[in-house]
Amino acid sequence: MRSIYFPSDKEQRTRELLRTLCEGTPIPKEDRLDHLEVYMRPQRVSEILSLDALYRRILGVHGVVMEFGVRWGRHLSIFIGLRTRYEPHNLYRKVIGFDTFEGFTTPTDKDGKSDRVHGHAMSVSTDYKAHLEEVLTLHEQETPGAHIRRFSLEKGDAPEALTRYLADHPETIVAMAYFDMDIYQPTKECLELLMPHMTKGAVIAFDQISHPDFPGETMALKESALFGSLPLERSQHAPYPTFVTL
Ligand SMILES: C[S@@+](CC[C@H](N)C(=O)[O-])C[C@H]1O[C@@H](n2cnc3c(N)ncnc32)[C@H](O)[C@@H]1O
């Protein structure tokens, strides 16, 4: 089933033009990194504001930030930036990303019929994990105590990778879990695995709640004890994320 949640023809043309301008940028190499915002679309600004609002909620809450569904690492990079901005000395605020780095695992019947949902959807290029590790390591160099690594990328089907991570790190308490895998099975299983490790005041956020192309994420939430027992809040800056505070 073709998704209706795509940009209009006009929006696509605008973005194509912006992409072309970005690729042929006259900004000299030495200035580029500090002027990436020139090409940032307003929607991306909204996303940063949304993640900022979420992050500020956990400033007084102990524990790590976990993201399920990393892809190119846009959110992880922002989370590390927010940590540097708000709590550079918080040595225990690790940022941990889970992904196959090979796209979606096999969807189930609960994932609907959108042509956007299929095995290996949203995969990344070969060896991208190593590239992202290099980038995030450099971001961490801007933080005091940079010799203490405070992020990790966990590769594999998320429920298996999370089980392994929790067994290897029994000290783990989770202050924020951000779900962005889009599909039912890993979202449901990771939610269940996480609950014993989440503390009061922690935030659990979901990127695709009520999105008709990705019903599986909403179903996983609805089947959990969270649904109906806690207010389901939403970002004031963008259609997503949706979140609960424990
Ligand atoms: C929408 S993308 C994530 C976008 C990302 N949060 C960002 O910052 O742009 C969805 C990601 O979920 C991952 N994914 C889907 N099923 C998964 C599973 N069973 N285990 C781990 N990752 C999975 C995909 O590989 C893909 O990278």
The ligand as an SDF file (V2000), in Angstrom:
LIG
                    3D

 27 29  0  0  0  0  0  0  0  0999 V2000
   13.4420    5.3410   11.5560 C   0  0  0  0  0  0  0  0  0  0  0  0
   15.0130    4.5970   11.5980 S   0  0  0  0  0  0  0  0  0  0  0  0
   15.7320    5.3550   13.0340 C   0  0  0  0  0  0  0  0  0  0  0  0
   16.0280    6.8260   12.8510 C   0  0  0  0  0  0  0  0  0  0  0  0
   16.9410    7.3790   13.9180 C   0  0  0  0  0  0  0  0  0  0  0  0
   16.3650    7.3420   15.2450 N   0  0  0  0  0  0  0  0  0  0  0  0
   17.4380    8.7760   13.6340 C   0  0  0  0  0  0  0  0  0  0  0  0
   17.9670    9.4070   14.5580 O   0  0  0  0  0  0  0  0  0  0  0  0
   17.3370    9.2440   12.4870 O   0  0  0  0  0  0  0  0  0  0  0  0
   14.6070    2.9670   12.1230 C   0  0  0  0  0  0  0  0  0  0  0  0
   15.8070    2.1210   12.4900 C   0  0  0  0  0  0  0  0  0  0  0  0
   15.3340    0.9810   13.2320 O   0  0  0  0  0  0  0  0  0  0  0  0
   16.2190   -0.0920   12.9800 C   0  0  0  0  0  0  0  0  0  0  0  0
   15.5710   -1.3620   13.3400 N   0  0  0  0  0  0  0  0  0  0  0  0
   14.4160   -1.8840   12.8540 C   0  0  0  0  0  0  0  0  0  0  0  0
   14.1800   -3.0960   13.3890 N   0  0  0  0  0  0  0  0  0  0  0  0
   15.1790   -3.3210   14.2730 C   0  0  0  0  0  0  0  0  0  0  0  0
   15.4810   -4.3920   15.1670 C   0  0  0  0  0  0  0  0  0  0  0  0
   14.7100   -5.4860   15.2630 N   0  0  0  0  0  0  0  0  0  0  0  0
   16.5890   -4.2960   15.9340 N   0  0  0  0  0  0  0  0  0  0  0  0
   17.3940   -3.2020   15.8570 C   0  0  0  0  0  0  0  0  0  0  0  0
   17.1570   -2.1620   15.0360 N   0  0  0  0  0  0  0  0  0  0  0  0
   16.0750   -2.2180   14.2470 C   0  0  0  0  0  0  0  0  0  0  0  0
   16.5200    0.0390   11.5000 C   0  0  0  0  0  0  0  0  0  0  0  0
   17.7270   -0.6100   11.1590 O   0  0  0  0  0  0  0  0  0  0  0  0
   16.5960    1.5710   11.3030 C   0  0  0  0  0  0  0  0  0  0  0  0
   17.9180    2.0210   11.3520 O   0  0  0  0  0  0  0  0  0  0  0  0
  1  2  1  0
  2  3  1  0
  2 10  1  0
  3  4  1  0
  4  5  1  0
  5  6  1  0
  5  7  1  0
  7  8  2  0
  7  9  1  0
 10 11  1  0
 11 12  1  0
 11 26  1  0
 12 13  1  0
 13 14  1  0
 13 24  1  0
 14 15  1  0
 14 23  1  0
 15 16  2  0
 16 17  1  0
 17 18  1  0
 17 23  2  0
 18 19  1  0
 18 20  2  0
 20 21  1  0
 21 22  2  0
 22 23  1  0
 24 25  1  0
 24 26  1  0
 26 27  1  0
M  CHG  2   2   1   9  -1
M  END
$$$$
